[in-house]
Amino acid sequence: MPKDVAGLMGLFELKRIDDLVWEGPQPDTLFQRLFGGQVLGQTIVAAQQSVAGDRLIHSLNSYFLRPGSPDEPLTFEVEVVRDGHTFSNRRVVTKQSGRTIFVMQASFQESEPGLEHTAQQPHKGLTPPAEAPSLRAVLEDRFGAHIDVLSEWDALDVRLAQDPRVDEGGAHLRAWVRTKSVLPSEPLLHTAVLAYLSDITLLSVTTIPHEVQLMSPNLQSASIDHSMWFHRPVKTDQWLLYEMNSPSAAGARGFCTGRLYQNGVTVASCAQEGLLRLI
């Protein structure tokens, strides 16, 4: 995965190869399969480029169908499902070597005023970003080992905002996250990076009640689906509070939801189910 912000931005520089087909680059990676957040972010960029510039993505629903390889480029085939008066809908099929690995349905809307309210960002019990420990330090302390794969996300600054906990509502995790350096102001880039970072820690919250590491050889894990709603503009080079919850794990699947806050308000929400198979 990209080791710095320049590499992260490069992931989202797609090449148009046909009217509604784009091709995406691959990063250098230690992983044997693609990171789901990368595929999600790149697919958003392809879909957005087929829509009028004043309509921005507000929701998506997607499925990971096959593991992708880091050795072959991705192609993104966009279908124009509908262009209405204020909304547009797109379906994107992401392929590798001619095989479908990911599908996404996304909706776009022109900006317009309306009713507005927001859940307020929690503050009680949170460690400020400047004092919060890095996610790497927390995981290495918990599992007593150097975790090389965490360097895959060196473009991001991820810090634990509050100790993970389990209660009657399930498992809970809160983290601060942002890119390690400033990004250009292009809204699409920040949206793609937000989708990318939303997949980094979300499924891991399902393992909090269990003494098992998400990337352990004793656990087969993979994202099955990912849904996301974009409520307000976001700057991913500024601190976001990522609040994650897992109300259930059963049937070798874990379910989790996430809410992202910035400047005190809710900017995005997401939900994911993933495979959790003990080996």
Secondary structure, 3 states (H helix, E strand, C coil): CCCCHHHHHHHCCCEEEECCEEEECCCCCCCCCCCHHHHHHHHHHHHHCCCCCCEEEEEEEEEECCCCCCCCCEEEEEEEEEECCCEEEEEEEEEECCEEEEEEEEEEEECCCCCCCCCCCCCCCCCCCCCCCEHHHHHHHHHCCCCHHHHHHCCEEEEEEEEEEEECCEEEEEEEEEECCCCCCCHHHHHHHHHHHHCCCCHHHHHCCCCCCCCCCCEEEEEEEEEEEECCCCCCCCCEEEEEEEEEEECCEEEEEEEEEECCEEEEEEEEEEEEEEC
